[in-house]
Amino acid sequence: MAGDSLPSLTLNGFGTLGVVHSDVSDADFVADPLASSGAGYSGDWSAEVDSRLGLQATLAATSALSTTVQVVSEKRFDGSYSPAIEWAYLQYDATPNLSLRVGRMVQGNFLNSEYRKVSFATPWVRPPAEIYRLVPVANFDGVDIRYRYYVGELINDLRLSYGGGSVEYATGDIESSDSWGVSQQTRWGNTTLFASYGEVNVNAQELTQFFDVYRLFGPPGEALADRYEVDGKPLRFLSVGVNYDPGQWFVEGEWTRLSSSTLLGSSESTHMTAGYRLGKWTPYAALGRARVTSNTFEPGLNPAFYPSPFAEGAALLNSTLNTLLSSGLQQDSRTVGLRWDFRPGMALTAQYDHIDFRSGSPGGLINQQPSFQPGGTMNLFSLALDFVF
């Protein structure tokens, strides 16, 4: 509820009820790479990929001081739908144009980052994987400063953030530290321009243990571990985007580059979407492309230098390392969809995706079975009911 006088409490919510069909039967398609199952091997049709429910409460204590908490329930790594805190911050508006936030927030790496889980606010069933699957830890606990300034007819929003965070998955945690970013959004009439740059140090205990085993093989193993280990090395993001929406039609494009001198490697991704509104109907089409620009093969240790069973161990380490190096997203996607806004706050969207996995990429598919072969193509059909309240 909300009142005319302070303090006041505002409650909102959003959600998606979706089903997805995949024609790949020996691996699962997932929107979140940390989910436990999806569409394909676990079932031709899955309601787990896109379905979620979110609730948000904002308490305005004074005209300048407020707090916001957003909780989201969706499929998690352990197979449950346990609610998780997406946002939880205290905001102080020092002036109408300058605000400070402290708490849990979402990194503003991309054009739609902050509302990527509110599918009603975007044209797609799910955000383009080429762009939005690049960030291993999207949330952070820290501080955020926003400043709005005007240059002629241009409305500019500058954001600076710093913090760290973690996310759980089946075999451990992925942690981020010294995460910082700067983003600039400029609105000029019907045009929105966006640019961001950020750095984050990522640590995954499982990877640390993997490279510790490499170090047992002497100087050659130590050199490989130093070359590819992730812990303590920055992962850099650069992104630019544009949206033009005069009302009856819209077009949106985004390009991003990830660079890292680690196992995570470097990549470039692009995505473009165009749509046309016909009353309550919005047909749209999209193209996406993702490429790994760093090395995807490493000769590794020479097993001939080691006696058995160390030779077999070296070969196994090399095989695992190359599987990880080649697991980066490399694909071309073509998407067509139709959205029907049949009543205020509710929309039904049907979407078809054809995805061509390049360079033998596994395409981010999970639960890969022995018969699964990286590369090839995948066809997805998705139907989603999105709502806000």
ZAMARGU-4260 file (C-alpha; in steps of 0.2 Angstrom, whole numbers, plus 5000, padded with zeros to 4 digits):
<rodrens>
0) 5000/5000/5000 | 5005/5018/4998 | 5000/5034/5006 | 5001/5053/5003 | 5012/5056/5018
5) 5028/5048/5023 | 5033/5035/5028 | 5025/5025/5014 | 5026/5007/5008 | 5025/5001/4990
10) 5023/4983/4985 | 5025/4977/4967 | 5028/4960/4959 | 5032/4952/4942 | 5033/4935/4935
15) 5034/4923/4920 | 5025/4906/4917 | 5034/4899/4903 | 5037/4882/4893 | 5051/4878/4881
20) 5054/4864/4869 | 5071/4859/4863 | 5075/4847/4848 | 5092/4842/4856 | 5088/4826/4866
25) 5105/4823/4874 | 5108/4839/4883 | 5098/4853/4892 | 5095/4870/4887 | 5095/4883/4901
30) 5093/4901/4903 | 5104/4901/4919 | 5120/4891/4917 | 5119/4887/4935 | 5102/4878/4934
35) 5101/4860/4937 | 5090/4855/4922 | 5081/4862/4907 | 5073/4858/4891 | 5080/4843/4881
40) 5087/4828/4890 | 5077/4831/4906 | 5061/4833/4895 | 5056/4838/4878 | 5046/4852/4886
45) 5051/4862/4902 | 5042/4874/4912 | 5058/4877/4923 | 5069/4887/4910 | 5060/4904/4911
50) 5047/4903/4925 | 5049/4914/4940 | 5040/4925/4952 | 5047/4941/4960 | 5041/4953/4974
55) 5048/4970/4978 | 5044/4981/4993 | 5050/4999/4994 | 5049/5009/5010 | 5051/5028/5009
60) 5056/5034/5026 | 5058/5052/5021 | 5058/5061/5004 | 5077/5058/5003 | 5079/5041/5012
65) 5071/5024/5006 | 5075/5006/5006 | 5071/4993/4993 | 5070/4974/4994 | 5067/4962/4979
70) 5066/4943/4981 | 5065/4931/4966 | 5060/4913/4965 | 5066/4903/4950 | 5074/4886/4947
75) 5091/4885/4956 | 5106/4874/4955 | 5099/4862/4969 | 5083/4859/4959 | 5073/4870/4971
80) 5064/4887/4969 | 5070/4894/4985 | 5068/4913/4985 | 5084/4923/4983 | 5087/4941/4986
85) 5090/4950/4970 | 5090/4968/4977 | 5092/4974/4995 | 5098/4992/4997 | 5097/5008/5006
90) 5095/5024/4995 | 5099/5042/5000 | 5095/5055/4987 | 5107/5069/4991 | 5099/5080/4978
95) 5086/5077/4964 | 5100/5072/4953 | 5112/5063/4965 | 5109/5047/4974 | 5119/5035/4984
100) 5114/5016/4986 | 5122/5004/4999 | 5118/4985/4999 | 5114/4972/4986 | 5112/4977/4968
105) 5114/4971/4950 | 5129/4976/4940 | 5124/4988/4926 | 5135/4980/4913 | 5122/4979/4899
110) 5108/4989/4892 | 5094/4979/4901 | 5104/4972/4916 | 5094/4980/4930 | 5077/4973/4924
115) 5083/4957/4914 | 5072/4946/4925 | 5056/4957/4922 | 5052/4949/4906 | 5037/4960/4904
120) 5049/4975/4902 | 5058/4967/4887 | 5053/4961/4870 | 5060/4944/4871 | 5055/4928/4881
125) 5073/4929/4889 | 5087/4941/4887 | 5099/4937/4872 | 5112/4923/4878 | 5126/4931/4868
130) 5126/4946/4879 | 5118/4942/4896 | 5126/4925/4899 | 5143/4933/4900 | 5143/4939/4918
135) 5147/4925/4930 | 5141/4935/4945 | 5127/4948/4941 | 5124/4953/4959 | 5136/4963/4970
140) 5136/4969/4988 | 5143/4986/4989 | 5140/5005/4985 | 5132/5013/4970 | 5132/5032/4965
145) 5121/5039/4952 | 5121/5056/4945 | 5110/5064/4932 | 5115/5079/4922 | 5109/5088/4907
150) 5118/5094/4891 | 5106/5103/4880 | 5092/5091/4876 | 5102/5076/4882 | 5097/5068/4898
155) 5113/5059/4905 | 5114/5046/4919 | 5131/5042/4925 | 5133/5027/4937 | 5148/5021/4947
160) 5148/5005/4957 | 5160/4995/4968 | 5158/4979/4978 | 5159/4960/4978 | 5147/4945/4978
165) 5145/4926/4976 | 5133/4914/4968 | 5131/4896/4973 | 5131/4881/4961 | 5131/4862/4962
170) 5149/4859/4967 | 5154/4876/4975 | 5153/4894/4975 | 5159/4908/4962 | 5165/4923/4971
175) 5169/4940/4965 | 5179/4954/4973 | 5185/4971/4969 | 5171/4972/4957 | 5169/4990/4950
180) 5160/4998/4935 | 5155/5014/4927 | 5141/5016/4915 | 5133/5030/4905 | 5116/5031/4898
185) 5111/5045/4887 | 5093/5049/4881 | 5089/5060/4867 | 5071/5060/4861 | 5067/5043/4855
190) 5085/5037/4856 | 5094/5029/4871 | 5113/5027/4870 | 5122/5016/4883 | 5141/5012/4887
195) 5149/5003/4901 | 5166/4997/4907 | 5169/4986/4922 | 5182/4974/4930 | 5179/4960/4942
200) 5191/4947/4950 | 5182/4930/4950 | 5187/4915/4961 | 5180/4897/4959 | 5186/4885/4972
205) 5184/4871/4960 | 5196/4879/4947 | 5208/4884/4961 | 5209/4865/4966 | 5211/4860/4947
210) 5226/4871/4945 | 5234/4866/4961 | 5235/4848/4954 | 5244/4855/4939 | 5257/4862/4950
215) 5261/4845/4956 | 5269/4842/4939 | 5284/4853/4942 | 5289/4869/4932 | 5279/4864/4917
220) 5263/4862/4927 | 5266/4878/4937 | 5268/4888/4921 | 5252/4882/4914 | 5243/4885/4931
225) 5250/4903/4931 | 5244/4906/4913 | 5226/4900/4915 | 5222/4901/4934 | 5207/4913/4937
230) 5210/4918/4955 | 5216/4936/4958 | 5216/4941/4939 | 5204/4954/4932 | 5190/4950/4920
235) 5186/4965/4910 | 5169/4970/4902 | 5166/4983/4888 | 5149/4986/4882 | 5139/4998/4870
240) 5121/4998/4866 | 5108/5008/4857 | 5089/5008/4857 | 5078/5018/4845 | 5059/5018/4849
245) 5048/5031/4841 | 5032/5022/4847 | 5026/5011/4833 | 5042/5002/4830 | 5059/4999/4838
250) 5076/4993/4835 | 5089/4989/4848 | 5107/4983/4847 | 5121/4979/4859 | 5140/4974/4857
255) 5151/4968/4871 | 5169/4962/4873 | 5175/4951/4888 | 5194/4950/4890 | 5204/4940/4903
260) 5221/4933/4903 | 5214/4917/4911 | 5205/4901/4908 | 5189/4912/4905 | 5198/4919/4889
265) 5191/4933/4878 | 5176/4935/4867 | 5165/4947/4857 | 5146/4946/4856 | 5133/4956/4847
270) 5114/4956/4846 | 5101/4966/4837 | 5082/4966/4838 | 5069/4975/4828 | 5050/4975/4831
275) 5034/4983/4825 | 5018/4987/4835 | 5001/4983/4828 | 4989/4988/4842 | 4991/4974/4855
280) 5002/4963/4844 | 5021/4965/4842 | 5030/4954/4830 | 5049/4955/4831 | 5065/4947/4824
285) 5083/4946/4831 | 5100/4941/4826 | 5114/4936/4838 | 5132/4932/4837 | 5145/4926/4849
290) 5164/4922/4846 | 5178/4917/4857 | 5193/4927/4852 | 5206/4919/4863 | 5215/4902/4862
295) 5203/4887/4863 | 5217/4873/4863 | 5232/4871/4874 | 5245/4857/4871 | 5247/4856/4890
300) 5259/4844/4898 | 5269/4831/4888 | 5264/4814/4896 | 5280/4807/4889 | 5290/4816/4902
305) 5281/4807/4916 | 5281/4789/4922 | 5264/4780/4924 | 5252/4784/4932 | 5258/4802/4931
310) 5257/4801/4912 | 5239/4796/4912 | 5236/4810/4925 | 5244/4823/4914 | 5233/4817/4899
315) 5218/4819/4909 | 5222/4836/4915 | 5226/4841/4897 | 5209/4834/4891 | 5199/4843/4905
320) 5209/4860/4902 | 5204/4859/4883 | 5186/4855/4887 | 5185/4871/4898 | 5194/4881/4885
325) 5182/4876/4871 | 5167/4878/4882 | 5165/4897/4878 | 5149/4902/4869 | 5151/4902/4851
330) 5135/4903/4841 | 5124/4912/4828 | 5106/4914/4833 | 5091/4919/4823 | 5075/4923/4832
335) 5057/4927/4828 | 5043/4931/4840 | 5026/4938/4842 | 5020/4947/4858 | 5002/4949/4863
340) 4998/4962/4876 | 4980/4956/4879 | 4977/4966/4895 | 4986/4979/4905 | 5001/4971/4914
345) 5000/4955/4905 | 5007/4949/4889 | 5009/4932/4880 | 5024/4929/4869 | 5028/4915/4857
350) 5046/4914/4851 | 5056/4903/4840 | 5075/4902/4840 | 5087/4893/4828 | 5105/4892/4835
355) 5120/4887/4826 | 5134/4882/4837 | 5151/4887/4829 | 5168/4879/4831 | 5162/4864/4840
360) 5155/4874/4855 | 5144/4865/4867 | 5133/4881/4867 | 5131/4882/4886 | 5120/4866/4886
365) 5121/4856/4903 | 5118/4838/4907 | 5127/4833/4892 | 5126/4814/4889 | 5139/4803/4881
370) 5130/4804/4864 | 5131/4823/4864 | 5142/4831/4851 | 5147/4849/4852 | 5143/4860/4837
375) 5128/4857/4827 | 5111/4866/4828 | 5097/4868/4840 | 5079/4874/4838 | 5069/4881/4852
380) 5051/4885/4854 | 5045/4895/4869 | 5029/4901/4875 | 5028/4913/4890 | 5015/4923/4900
385) 5023/4938/4908 | 5014/4949/4921 | 5017/4963/4932 | 5007/4969/4947
</rodrens>
